[in-house]
Amino acid sequence: MRCFNRIPLLVFIYAYTFSKILFSHQADGNVTRLVRMNNFLVVGRNPLNLEKCPDGSEFVYLQAFGVCKKNVNFLNEETKVWFPLEHKKPSSGTDTEDTLTKSNNPLLRAYYGYCKPNFDKSEKCTLSINKDGEGADRFRTEFELDCANQGQSLFNGALFCIEKTGSPVQDGEVVSLVGFKGLDIEPRCPEDRKIQTVTAFELSSPLVNKGLINSFYDEASKKCDGHEQCSLSVTDEGRFKKYRVFTYKCVEP
């Protein structure tokens, strides 16, 4: 009788354990898609338009820098450039809207602070790059450059919108993922599907080797094709950051 009374408890434990395994496996199949990429180049005092990331995605800054036009053809590790300050996460490791509006990084500050009222009215926010005079929209990119205040600089960089919460790849869906140093590319497929590489490119900001567009298709296809999941890292030791965009779909084995 005592043993019989334990059966419902054992059934509950089994069911709970199975559900945890199932949901854990489903969660592992989620991927956070690249929603939008902005590899921008601003010449002189032209404006920079920031677009509001679609709902469910977040604004991600990789790198940006200003450089004098005369130095563009000789861009190397020693060239004088202006880099915006890096964003520092709070000690808790979790960003809030308040920490982002007060970020050391001026592009993050602009997106989450100055641009927020603009985004409430439209999808775009215009920053006036190195424009004379004062104004909340003024954005300086020529600090300590020899060509400062002459309209003879270039400002370029790479910005992304990436999904906040991932979801499994659907049948027939073609998915793009982005990775850079500190963020590996981790494609996943449902358990009855396998990865098939569509394209795989390594890029950088527009002024670095004209965007540094290289293919890593062979590496990606050898490592990922025919598997349910894989991982692709980005080796980046230089001054100018690179990133990778991997596009794939999930197919029947």
N, C-alpha and C positions, 0 to 999 in steps of 0.2 A: 504494500500500500504506500509505504514511504517512497519507494522507488518510482511508483506511478505518479506521485505528486510532483516529482522532479521533472517529468517529461515536458510539461509546458515551458518550464524555465530553460531547459536545454534547447527546445525549439526556438525560443526567443533569442537565445545567445547565438545560435546558428544563423538565424535570419538576419540579425543585426550585423554579425560579422560579414556575411555574404553581401549585404547591402553596402557596407563600408568599402569592400573590395570593388564592387561594381561601380559605385560612384567615384571612387578614387581613380579607377581605370578610365572612366568617362572624362573626368577632369583632366587627366594626363593627355587626352586627345584634343584638348583645346589649343588653338593657336591665336595669337594676337596679330591681326593683319596690319599691314601698312596701308593706311587709308589715303594719305596724300603726301607728296614729296615736293618741296620747294627748294630747288637748287638755284639760288638767286644771284644776280649780278647787277649792281647799281653803279652807273657811270656818273661821275661828277656830283652834281646836286640834284639829280633826279630822285623821285620819291621811291620808297619801298612800301609795297602793299602787303600787309599781313592778312591772311584769310582766317576766319574763324574755323576751327576744327569741327567737323560734323559731330552731332550728338553721339555720345558713346566712345569718343576718341579724345586723346589728349595731345597737347602741343609738346614736341620734343625738340630741343636745341642740340645740335651736334657741335658745330663750330662756325665761326664767322671771323673775318678780319678785313681791315682796311689797309691799302697799300697805294703808294704813289704810282701814277701811270707809267712814269719813266723807268720804274723798277720791275714792271710786270714780266718783261722778257728775260729777266735775270733772277727770277724768283727761286730762292734756295733757302737753306737752313740759316743763312746769315742775313738775309734781306730784312731791312727794317719794316716791320708791319705793326699794326695795332690790333691786339686781340682784346675783346671784351673780357671782363673778369669772369671767372668761373662761378657757377652757382654752388652755394654751400648748403647742404641739407641740414635741418635742425638736428640737435643731438639725439632726438627720438628716432631719426631716420625717416620720418613721414612728413611730406610736404602738405601744407594747407594753402588755401587761397591767400591768407595773410603772409605766409612765408614767401610765396611766389611774387606777390606784389612788392615785397621788400628785398627781392633777390639782389645779389651783387651783380648778376648778369643783366645788362640793360635791355636785351631783347626779351627776356622772360618778364622783366618789370613792365616793359611796354605792352606785351601781349596780355598779361593778367591785370595790369593796372590801367594805363592810359587807354588801351583799346577796348576795355570792357564796355563802357557806355556806347562806343561806336558799334560794337558787335550786337548790342541790344537793338540797334536801328538797322544794321545791314550786315552782310557777311564779310565786309572788308574794312580795314583800318589803314590809313595812310600815314607813314612816318616821313617827315621832311628831313632828308639826309644832308647834313652840313649846311643847311640853309641859313642865310644871314638873319640876324634879329632874334628876338626872344619868342617863345611860344611853347605850349605843352607838347606840341607834336615834333619839336626839334630833336634830332637824333644825331649825335656827334660820333664820327668814326675816324678822325684824323689826329688823335692825340699823339704828340711827339713825332709826327711825320714831317719831313722836310717840305712837303707841298701843302701843309695845312692852310686853310682859309683861302685857297686859290681855285677851288673847283677842279683840281687836277688829280683827284684820287679815285680809287675804285673800292667798292665794298661788296664782298661776296660771302656766301656761306651755304649751309645745308640745314634745313628745318624739315620736320616731319609731323604728321598726325598719325598716331598709332592707337589702335583699339585699347581701351582700358581693361576690358574683360573679354577674354577670348571665347571662342566657340568652335565646335568640330567643323571640319571641312565638309561641305555638302556635295552630293553627286553632281558632277558636271561643273563644279566651281573651280575657277583658276585663282589661286591665292598668291599674293606677294608678301614676303616678310623682309624686314630690314634688320641688319646687324652691324655693330661696330664694336670697338674695343670696350669690353665690359658688358656687352649684350650679344650673346651668341644667337645664331639663327637656329631654331629648333622646329623644323617641320614635323607635322604629325598627320596620320591618317586613321580613320576608323579601322577596327581590327580586321575587317574583311576587305580592306583596300590597301594598295601599296603606292608609294611615292613615285611620281614620274616628273623629272625636271623639264621645265619649259624654257626658262632663260635663267642665267646667273651672271650678274655683272658687278664689278668692283668699281666704285666711283669716288670722287672727292669734290671739294668746292670747285666752281668753274675755272678759277685762275690757276689751279694746281695741275700742271701738265694738261691743260685744256679739259679739265674735268676727270682726268685719269680714268678713262673708261677701258677696263680690261675684262675679259671673260674668265670666269672660273667654272665654266660649264663642265669640263672634264672632271675636275675635282669633285664638284657637287654630284654629278651623275654617278660616278664610281662609288661615292660614299653613301648616297641616299636612295638611288633608284632601286626598286624592288623591296625596300624596307618599309615597315610601318612607321618608323621614326628614325631620326638621325640628328646630328648636331654639327653645325658649321661655325667655326670661329673666325675672328678677324685679327690678324697679326698687324699691329700698328705701333711702330716705334718712332716714327718721324715727328716732325714739328707740325705738319699738316695732316689732319685726320682723314682716314679713308672710311668708307662704309660699303656694305654689300647689300644688294637687293636680289633675293632668290624667289623665283616664281615657279610654282608647281601645281600639279593636280593629283588627285587620288584616283587610281584606276584599279580594275579587277586584276588579280594576280595572273 
